[in-house]
Amino acid sequence: MLNITPETRLRPFVKWVGGKTQLLYKLTSIIPNNYKRYYEPFIGGGALLLDYMPTNAVIGDKNYQLINAYRCVKDKLDDLLEQLDKLNVDVSSEDACATYYQRRERFNKREELNLPDVECAALFIWLNKHCFNGIYRVNANGMFNVPWNRKSKKQVVDAKNLRGISEYLNTSNIQIINGDFEETCATVSEKDFVYID
């Protein structure tokens, strides 16, 4: 079982529009004491999931890149951390803007370049930490087009937090689905708890 203390609580590894970190005290107070399975079809950053840590859950999202990142955290963590370390080189303030746009272009050419899922996940996380307001937005052609946040950061992830999330996802019965809410909730039955936001 995970040894989680208030100081080591799991936190979202990406910033996501509409995140509920600041409302967790209210949300956790309304979760029923008894339910069979937890469902969250719009997982986003997963603040409630990671705070409440249900042991039997189905999570999903229609955004393939987000779900790929969750799957890589669960199944390919060492490779993901290695890729993030490569991206995490110290970028001088003069080069930070150019670096951001070069990496955004590589992420957008992922299919053409046949990038492995773990590199896509690392780029996705890195871009999330360096783009304006942690927004994930694509244009009509499906290209990620959020501008740089005008800040250079060396550290983009908390490896200890990612290890905790990976351990949680692997020691609990967590099913991760890439699909719309109907697909994620297809197996909901009586006495399940569904969090839709």
Backbone hydrogen bonds, N-H to C=O, Kabsch-Sander energy under -0.5 kcal/mol:
donor,donor_aa,acceptor,acceptor_aa,energy
4,I,2,L,-1.0
5,T,3,N,-0.5
8,T,5,T,-1.1
9,R,6,P,-0.7
10,L,50,L,-0.5
19,G,16,W,-1.9
23,L,20,K,-1.6
24,L,21,T,-1.1
26,K,23,L,-0.8
27,L,23,L,-2.5
28,T,24,L,-3.0
29,S,25,Y,-0.6
30,I,26,K,-0.6
30,I,27,L,-1.4
31,I,27,L,-0.5
31,I,28,T,-0.5
36,K,191,K,-2.6
38,Y,56,N,-2.5
39,Y,193,F,-2.6
40,E,58,V,-2.4
43,I,60,G,-2.5
46,G,43,I,-2.3
50,L,46,G,-2.8
51,D,47,A,-1.6
52,Y,48,L,-3.1
53,M,49,L,-2.8
57,A,173,N,-2.8
58,V,38,Y,-2.6
59,I,175,Q,-3.0
60,G,40,E,-2.1
61,D,177,I,-1.5
64,Y,62,K,-0.8
67,I,63,N,-2.1
68,N,64,Y,-2.9
69,A,65,Q,-1.8
70,Y,66,L,-2.0
71,R,67,I,-2.6
72,C,68,N,-2.4
73,V,69,A,-2.4
74,K,70,Y,-2.1
75,D,71,R,-3.4
76,K,72,C,-2.1
80,L,76,K,-2.5
81,L,77,L,-3.0
82,E,78,D,-2.0
83,Q,79,D,-2.3
84,L,80,L,-2.7
85,D,81,L,-2.3
86,K,82,E,-1.7
87,L,83,Q,-1.7
88,N,84,L,-1.4
89,V,86,K,-0.7
92,S,90,D,-0.6
95,D,92,S,-0.7
96,A,92,S,-1.5
97,C,93,S,-0.6
99,T,95,D,-2.8
100,Y,96,A,-2.5
101,Y,97,C,-2.1
102,Q,98,A,-2.2
103,R,99,T,-2.5
104,R,100,Y,-2.4
105,E,101,Y,-2.0
106,R,102,Q,-2.1
107,F,103,R,-2.5
108,N,104,R,-2.3
109,K,105,E,-1.3
110,R,107,F,-1.4
113,L,109,K,-2.9
114,N,111,E,-0.6
115,L,110,R,-2.5
119,E,116,P,-0.5
120,C,116,P,-2.2
121,A,117,D,-2.5
122,A,118,V,-2.1
123,L,119,E,-2.7
124,F,120,C,-2.6
125,I,121,A,-2.4
126,W,122,A,-2.8
127,L,123,L,-3.1
128,N,124,F,-2.1
129,K,125,I,-1.7
130,H,126,W,-1.0
130,H,127,L,-0.6
131,C,127,L,-1.9
132,F,147,P,-2.6
134,G,131,C,-1.1
135,I,132,F,-1.7
137,R,135,I,-0.6
139,N,143,M,-2.1
142,G,139,N,-2.2
145,N,137,R,-2.0
149,N,130,H,-2.6
153,K,151,K,-0.6
156,V,154,K,-0.5
159,A,157,V,-0.8
162,L,158,D,-2.4
163,R,159,A,-2.5
164,G,160,K,-2.1
165,I,161,N,-2.5
166,S,162,L,-2.6
167,E,163,R,-2.5
168,Y,164,G,-2.5
169,L,165,I,-2.9
170,N,166,S,-1.8
171,T,167,E,-1.9
172,S,168,Y,-1.2
173,N,55,T,-3.0
174,I,169,L,-0.6
174,I,172,S,-1.4
175,Q,57,A,-2.7
175,Q,173,N,-0.6
177,I,59,I,-2.8
177,I,175,Q,-0.5
179,G,61,D,-1.4
179,G,177,I,-0.8
184,T,180,D,-2.1
185,C,181,F,-2.3
186,A,183,E,-1.2
188,V,185,C,-1.7
192,D,189,S,-1.8
193,F,37,R,-2.8
194,V,192,D,-0.5
195,Y,39,Y,-3.2
195,Y,193,F,-0.5
196,I,194,V,-0.7
197,D,195,Y,-0.5
